[in-house]
Amino acid sequence: MTSLDLKSIDPADLIPLPEVPDSYGPRDEEERRVHTLVKEALDSGPGKNYASVADFLAELRAGIPGLNP
């Protein structure tokens, strides 16, 4: 019986690849809604620069309903 030299085998070759669906994209109405919003934001134009992370977080928090009482 032939023995394997395990030091010469790449561990990545031992792990099976996950199955990949034929198509990507939203699977239901909620995912379609989120996908549309994200795509719209990405296609909306140049980004905005903030003076600090605190300024960014303040605007982000103000735009999330129910986050700030």
C-alpha positions in Angstrom: 0.0 0.0 0.0 1.3 3.4 -1.0 1.6 6.0 1.8 0.9 9.6 1.2 3.4 12.3 2.0 0.8 14.7 3.6 3.4 17.5 3.9 3.3 17.8 0.1 -0.5 18.1 -0.2 -2.1 21.5 -0.2 -4.9 21.4 2.4 -7.0 23.5 0.0 -7.1 20.6 -2.4 -8.7 18.4 0.3 -11.6 20.7 0.9 -14.5 20.3 -1.6 -15.6 23.5 -3.3 -19.1 24.7 -2.4 -21.9 24.4 -4.9 -22.5 27.7 -6.7 -26.0 28.5 -7.9 -26.4 29.1 -11.7 -27.6 32.6 -11.1 -27.1 35.2 -8.4 -29.6 37.8 -7.3 -32.4 38.4 -4.9 -34.5 35.3 -4.0 -37.6 37.0 -2.6 -39.4 40.4 -2.5 -37.5 41.7 0.6 -34.1 40.8 -1.0 -35.3 42.5 -4.3 -36.2 45.7 -2.4 -32.8 45.8 -0.6 -31.0 45.0 -3.8 -32.8 47.8 -5.6 -31.9 50.3 -2.8 -28.3 49.3 -2.8 -28.0 49.4 -6.6 -29.7 52.8 -6.6 -27.2 54.1 -4.0 -24.2 52.8 -5.8 -25.3 54.3 -9.1 -26.3 57.7 -7.5 -23.0 59.5 -8.3 -19.9 60.5 -6.4 -19.7 59.8 -2.7 -19.6 62.4 0.1 -16.5 63.2 2.2 -16.9 63.7 5.9 -14.6 65.7 8.2 -14.6 62.9 10.8 -16.0 59.5 11.5 -18.2 61.1 14.2 -19.8 63.3 11.5 -20.5 60.3 9.3 -22.0 58.3 12.2 -24.2 61.3 13.2 -25.7 61.5 9.7 -26.0 57.7 9.5 -27.9 57.6 12.8 -30.1 60.4 11.8 -31.1 58.6 8.6 -32.1 55.3 10.4 -35.7 55.6 11.6 -36.2 54.6 15.3 -32.5 54.6 16.1 -32.6 57.9 17.9 -35.5 58.5 20.2 
